[in-house]
């Protein structure tokens, strides 16, 4: 069995961990809500419309929405 100070330390660490987890969950829900609320337009906002051919490979665009990601056949083996 644990001593009384160890029990209190475990309770404090558990409460702190739960609070951090709750904050992360609220942040994630807020991010998903904002993304769905603006229909993802903000994700493509950094992409340059004038340079649409270079946007997916430039640093200005965080990802390439037109790319099809395919795993190599040996990955699933």
C-alpha positions as CSV (number, residue, x, y, z in Angstrom):
1,X,0.0,0.0,0.0
2,X,1.0,3.6,-0.5
3,X,1.7,6.0,2.3
4,X,-0.5,9.0,2.8
5,X,2.0,11.5,1.1
6,X,2.2,9.2,-1.9
7,X,-1.6,9.0,-2.1
8,X,-1.9,12.7,-2.1
9,X,0.9,13.1,-4.7
10,X,-0.9,10.5,-6.9
11,X,-4.2,12.3,-6.5
12,X,-2.6,15.7,-7.4
13,X,-0.8,14.3,-10.4
14,X,-4.0,12.5,-11.6
15,X,-6.0,15.7,-11.2
16,X,-3.4,17.7,-13.1
17,X,-3.3,15.2,-15.8
18,X,-7.1,15.1,-16.1
19,X,-7.1,18.9,-16.3
20,X,-4.5,19.0,-19.1
21,X,-6.4,16.3,-21.0
22,X,-9.6,18.3,-20.7
23,X,-7.9,21.5,-22.0
24,X,-6.5,19.5,-25.0
25,X,-9.9,18.1,-25.7
26,X,-11.5,21.5,-25.6
27,X,-8.8,22.9,-27.9
28,X,-9.3,20.1,-30.4
29,X,-13.1,20.5,-30.3
30,X,-12.7,24.2,-30.9
31,X,-10.3,23.6,-33.9
32,X,-12.6,21.1,-35.4
33,X,-15.6,23.4,-34.9
34,X,-13.9,26.4,-36.5
35,X,-12.7,24.3,-39.4
36,X,-16.2,22.9,-40.0
37,X,-17.7,26.3,-39.5
38,X,-15.7,27.9,-42.3
39,X,-15.8,24.8,-44.4
40,X,-12.0,24.5,-44.5
41,X,-11.4,27.7,-46.4
42,X,-8.9,28.9,-43.9
43,X,-6.7,25.8,-44.5
44,X,-6.2,26.9,-48.1
45,X,-5.9,30.6,-47.3
46,X,-2.0,30.6,-47.2
47,X,-2.0,29.1,-50.8
48,X,-1.2,31.7,-53.4
49,X,-4.0,31.9,-56.0
50,X,-1.7,33.7,-58.5
51,X,0.8,30.8,-58.3
52,X,-1.7,27.9,-58.2
53,X,0.7,25.6,-60.1
54,X,3.5,26.1,-57.5
55,X,1.3,26.4,-54.4
56,X,1.2,22.7,-53.4
57,X,5.0,22.4,-53.5
58,X,5.7,25.9,-52.0
59,X,6.1,26.7,-48.4
60,X,3.1,29.0,-48.6
61,X,0.7,26.1,-48.9
62,X,0.6,23.7,-45.9
63,X,-0.6,20.7,-47.9
64,X,-1.6,19.6,-51.4
65,X,-5.3,19.1,-51.5
66,X,-5.2,17.6,-55.0
67,X,-2.7,14.9,-54.3
68,X,-3.8,11.3,-54.0
69,X,-1.8,9.5,-51.4
70,X,-1.2,5.8,-52.1
71,X,0.8,3.4,-50.0
72,X,3.3,1.2,-51.6
73,X,2.1,-2.4,-52.0
74,X,4.7,-3.8,-49.6
75,X,3.4,-1.7,-46.6
76,X,0.3,-3.8,-46.1
77,X,2.1,-7.1,-46.1
